[in-house]
Structures are given as C-alpha cells and as structure tokens.
Amino acid sequence: MKKVRNAIVGLGRIGSTLEEDRLREKPCTHAGVIASNPSCLLVGGCDIDREKRHSFSKQWKCTALFSSADEMLKRTRPDIFHIATPPETHLEMVEKALRWHVKVVICEKPLAHNRQHAYRIARIHASGSIKILANHERRYSEDYRRVKRITQDRRYGKLRTITGKLILEQQEPLASVLWNDGTHLIDAIHFLVSERDHAGDVFSNRVRTVAVHGNLSTGRKNCSFFSRTTDLKEDLSIGKKTCYIFGRAAKIPVAIEVGGGRDHFLFELDLGFSRGRVRIGNGLYEEYESAASPFYEHMRSLKLVEVLPEQPGMWPEGPTGYFTKMLEDALLCLKEKGRNPVSSSVHGYLAIASIDEAVRRSSAHSG
C-alpha cells in the first residue's frame, strides 16, 4: 500500500525537538506523529537554520533537507504539508502549498500573526482548493472530547458558566500570552459550547467581548477577560493588578484570567453545570456531581466523581491521543473529498477573531 507523503517546514520545537521531552505524552511533534503512523512517510524537512536541519536529519533519519520551502515542495511533492514556522509566515506557506497543489495542510497555532492573515487562510480553505487544519489539539484529545459529550448529554445538567486561567512564567505583554497559548483556550471553549464539531456553529457561538478591565497590550502581571452570550449589565469591581474582559459565548458566561510573572504554568477551564462541575487543563481532570451535603442539612454539595475509562485501554488509562488523532483527521481529509477537518483553519480564524476583539477593547479601555 502506497504511503502518504508528509513534509515539514519549521524544524524547531513543535516541528521536531519537543519529542525529546521525557514527560510529555508521545507523539507530541509533527515529525514524531509522522514517524509513529505506519501509513505515513516523512519525505522532507525544511528550515533556514542549518543546525536545526542537521539535528532533524540525525533524529529522524531524513536526508531530504531544504532551506527553501518552495524547493522542498517542488522536489518532494507531499500529500500533507506541515507548517511549524512562526505565525507571521503561515499565510506565505499556505500560498506556497496551494501553488504546488498540496492537498492537505496542517498549520500550527496561532493560525496567523494577525486577524487579516488568519481570515485569508480561512478563505483559502473555504474555497475548497486545499484543506487546512489548524492544530488546536484539544479538539482531538480524549479528555476534552469527554467533556464535550458530558455537555451535550447534560450528564450534570445544563452548562451555566465557564471560567478559565492561562498563566505563563514569561515576562511579556499579556496580549502575546493570549495570542499564542490563548488560542488553545478560546478554541477549547468554542469546541465545548458548539453543538457540532464543524465551524458553522462557532460563527454564532464564538467568544465575544463586551468589556475589559485592564490592559492586555502592555500589562505583564495579570489580565482577565469575561465573555458571555447574554448581555449582562453588571459591573464587576476588580483589583488593579488584574484585567478582566467581559463577553459572550453560546449564551454561557465566560471568564478568563490571563497572567504572567509567575514561577509556574497554568492552563485550565472550570465548567459549572446545574448539577455538577468539571475542571480540565494541563495535568488536570476532575468531575463533581451534586449530592446530599455532608456539611449542612437540607442542602446539596459537590462530590468528586471517580473517572473511569469509557472503554478498556482508553483515557484515563491510556493516552489522550491528541497529536495522533490530528494526523488521522488529516489522513481522512485526504481520503474523503467532502470531509471537513475537526479542527480547520476556520476554527483557527475564529479563535483569533475573539482574541483580536478582546485586545482591541483592552487598548480602547486603557486609552
């Protein structure tokens, strides 16, 4: 059986070297997931950095190395093109893939460095000329997919609120934190509140900002934003070291704290249901259900639920499969003409649109 040809541009962290992290679930890079899939063949790697090309060749036994993406696409003619370069180059790389008749592109997040470029990439995908996946990996991760089923089945009742935290160690403007890792957080919310997995539902349900307290553009300590799909009028008083953004998402109030200047990384969502609660994030998964309170008469409290695999060997016994299922989706997109990706560039654009809106309101508020 003929193997699917894969080529990668950008041989740095997410393209290749993160696979060396001994604590991460594997595979966790584009090269790693290609190597792990028996249907795939790594036919080329491209990077302008000679040392990265050398390291990539040594690690993955790939001899077809290039400093020019055009030359790689011309010489290797991949079926799937993996873009793991900086976001300001993504549109250019997508246009090269289109020019060389690549069928499927997997593009790293954020989809682009600004809303305009992200929109142009999404338009290329929507034209049907090429299928473009955005690597919002949580759409493929079994723990997040479980939460989506819980939300849809109303296992703990109706979803009432979502709160999130995105905390990084780096001392950088919070807009940068939100733009880079926040795309994952925003897209995870879009994924969880939308009835279906395709982009059409997200257009009406995406996070929309109403108000901001704080400055995302220059702040480095803390910034939080609130989003909702109902037009709440309350004014929340927040301390000056924290920034909050208010908005809407599928009629669900959403509050997200974005912070820096810490000595730890924190990425989590807290979903409040009418009869329970779910907390999910990096290294975090908890479910709670309502039960008779052991603390008060005639009242109910939340009780931690034991989370068991839905099938033997599945998460939480086994891996979440976040990178593996992403490539499997790309392979199905290659095989099935009418298939839309679970995580498409349209999803990527909508996450950026929500973030761009929050940053703009933050700047206007501060001004």
N, C-alpha and C positions, 0 to 999 in steps of 0.2 A: 504494500500500500504506500502511495506517494505521501511523503511527509510535508507538512505545512511549513513554508519558508518564513522565518522571522528574522528581522534585522533591528538593531537598536542604535539610536543616536543619543549620545549622552551616557558616558560610561562611569559616572560618579556613583554617588551614594545609592539612590533608588534604582539606578540602572544596573549596578553590579555589587559594589563594595559592602553594602549593608548585610549581604548574605553572610558575612563573617561575624556578625553579632551572634554570640552563642546563646543568648537568652531569647531571641525572637522566634516566633513561630515561623517555620520554613515551609515553602519558599517565601521570601519577602522582597525579592527584587525581580526586575524584568528578565535578567539573564537566568536567575535561579528558577523561575517558573517555566521558562522555555526548556531548560535542561531537565526539569522534572516531568515534563509531559512527553510521553512516547510518540505522540502524533506530530510533534514539532521538531524543527531543525533550526539551529542558530546559524545563519548564513553570513552574518556580517555585523561589525561593530564600528561605530564612528564617534570620534571625539577630537577636538582641536588640540587636546593635551597629549603629548607623546607618551608621558609616563602612565597616564590612565589607559592608553591603548596597550601599552606593554603589560601592565598588570592584568588587564582584561584578557589578553591573549593567554597569559600564563594560567589564570584561574579557570578559564572556560575552554581552553584548547581551541580557540578560534583564531585562524590565521588570516581571515579576510578582514583586514583593518583599514580604516579610511579616516582622513582628516576632513573630507568633503562629503556632506550628506547626499548631494546630487550624484557624485561619483559612486557612492555605495549603492544608491537606488538603481542607478544605471547598470552597474556590474552584477548585483545580486538578485534584483527583481523579486523582492519579498512579497509574500501574500499579506503578511501583517507587519506593520511598521510601528515600532515602539518609540515614542518621543519622551525622553527623560532629560531634556535640556532645560535651561532656565525659562520661565514663563514668557519673557519678552520675545523669545524665539519661536514660540509654538505656532503662531499663525504662519510664519515663513515655512516651517517644517511641514505643516499640513498642506500648504500650497505646493511644496515640492512633491509630496506624496500623491497629490492629485495629478500633477504634471506627469508623473511616472506611472500612473494607472494602478496605484496600490489599492487594494480592495477594502482593507480594514486598517484603521489606525487606533492605537491605544496611546492616549495622551495623558501625561501626568498632570496632577493638580498643582496650583490653580490652573484652570484651562488657559488663561492668558494673564498678562500683567495689567490689563485694564478692561473695562466693560465693552468698549468698542471692538477690540480684537476678539474677545470671547464671543460676542454676537456674530462676528463674521465667520468664526469657526463653526458655530452652531448652524448658521445659514448654509454653509457648505455641506454639513451633514444632512440638514433638512432637504437639500436639493436632490438627494438620492445618488449623487455622484460617487460618494465614498461614505463608509460607515465609520464614525469616530466615537470611540469610547472615551469617557473621562474616568480616570482611575480614582473614583470615590469608593474606596474599597469596602466601606461598611455596608454598602448595598449587597455585597456578596458574602458578608460574614454571618455565620450561623447564629451568633448571639443576637445581632441586630435583626436578623430575619425572624427570630423567635419573638422578639418584642413587637415586630410588625403584626405577626399572627395574633399575639395577645391583644393588640389594639383593635384589629379587625374583628376578632371573635368576641370582644368585650368580656374576656375572661375575668377581669377585675372591674367590670362596669365601664362606664363611659370615661374617655380621656378628658380630664379637666384642665390640667396645666402641664407645661414643660419648663424646667429650669436647667441651665447648663453652665459649666465652668470650663474655661480654657486658660490655663496658667502655664507660662513658659519661664524658663530661667533667664533667657536673653534680655539684655537691656536694649530694647529697640522700641520705636513707636508702636503703639498698640494696633494701629491700622495694619501694620506689617504682620503682626501676630495673627490678626483676624483674617487678613488676606491669604496667608499661607495655610496655617492649620485650621483656621476658622471655616474654610470652605468645606472641610470634612464635617465640622459640627453642624453648619447650616444645611448641608445636603442630607445629613442623617435625619434632621428634623423634617425636611421635605419628604424623605423616604417614609418616615414613620406616620406622618399625618395624611399622606395621599392614599386614596383607596386602592389604586393600582400602581404598578412599578414604572409605568411609562411617563414621559414628560408632560403629556397633555394635562394631567391632573395637577401638576406642580404650578402651572401657569396661574391657576386660580387659588392655589393653596400656599404659595411661597411666602416666606417670612417678609413682612412689610413693616418698615419702621414708621412710627408715629412721632416719637420724641426722643431726645437724647439728653442725658446729664453727664457732662464730662467731655474730654477731648481725645478722640481716637488718633488724631493726626500727630499730636506731639506728646501725649501722655506716655509715661513709661511705668507707672506704678500700678494703676488699676483702672479698668473701664468696663462697665457692664451695660448691656442694652436689653430692652424688653420689647418683645414683639407679640402681636396678637391679631386675631381675625375679627375681633369685636372692637368697636370704637369706645374703649373705656376712657373716662374723663378724669379719673383720679390723678392727683399729682403726688408722686412718691418723693419724700424728702430723703436724700441720700447724702452720705458724708462726702466731703470734698475730695477725698483720695480715691473715690470710686466713681466710675462713669456708667450710667445706665441708659439703655436705648429701649424705647417702647414701640411696639408694632403689632402685627397680627400674622397668624398662620393657621389656616383651616379652622377658624373660629376658636382656636386654642390660644390662651395667653401664654406667651413665651418670654422668659427672662434669661439673658446670658451675661455672665461676667467674663470679661477678658482682662487678664492681668499679666504683669511681668515683675521683674525684680525679686523673684523668689529663688529658693535653692532646690526647687522640685518642679516636675512637670505634672499637670493635671488636665485630664480631658474626660468629661463625664456629662451625662444627661440624667435628669431626675424626672420621671413621668408620674404625675399624680392622677390616679383613677378614682372613680366614685367609690369603689370597694377595695382599693389596694394601691400599690406603689411599685415601680420598677426603677432601679438605678443601674445604669450601664455606662461603661467607659473603658479606658485602657487599664486592664487588670482588675476590672470591677464588674460584677454582675450580681444583683440581688433582686429578689421578688418578695413582696409582702402582701398578705391578704388580711382583710378585715375579720376580726374575731371578737368574741366577748372579752372585755378588758379584764386583766388580772389585777388592775390597779384601782378601778372605780366601779361601783355598782351601776347597773342600768346604762352602761356606756360600752363602746367598742374601741379597740385599739388595733394597730397593725402588728401582725405576726410574721416573722421571717419564714419563708417557704423553702423547703428543700427542692433544689432544681435538679431534675433527673433527665437523662438523655431521652429524646423522643423515640430514638431507635438505638439499638446496641452499637457502640463504637462512635456514635455521633457526639458532637459537642454537648455537654462539657467534658465527656470522657475523652473525646478526640479533638483534633484541631478545628478552628473556626473556618478554615479553608478560604480565607478572604482573597488571597492572590491567585490561588488555584482556580477558583470559580470565575474570577475575572477573565482569565485566559480561556477557560471553557466557553464563556459567553462570546468572546471574540471568535472562537472557532465555529460556534453555531451561527454567528452573524456572517461568517464567510460561506458557510454551507447553505443557509436558508435565506433566500433572496429577500423575503418580506419581513425578516426579523429585525426588531429594534433592540438595541442593547439595553440591558437592565440599568446601566449607568452610561448615558450618552452625553455627548457634548452639549446637548440642550440642557440637561441637568446641570452640567458644569457652568453654563452661562447663567442659569437662574440663581445658582448659589452666589456667583459673582455679582449679579444684579442686586441681590439682597444686601450684600456686604457694601457695595458701592453706595447704595441708598443710605445705609447707616453711617458711613464715613462722611458723606456729604452733609447729612443732618448734624453730625457732630461738629463739623467745621462751621456750619452756619450758626449753630447754637453758641459756639465759643466766640465767634466773631461778633 
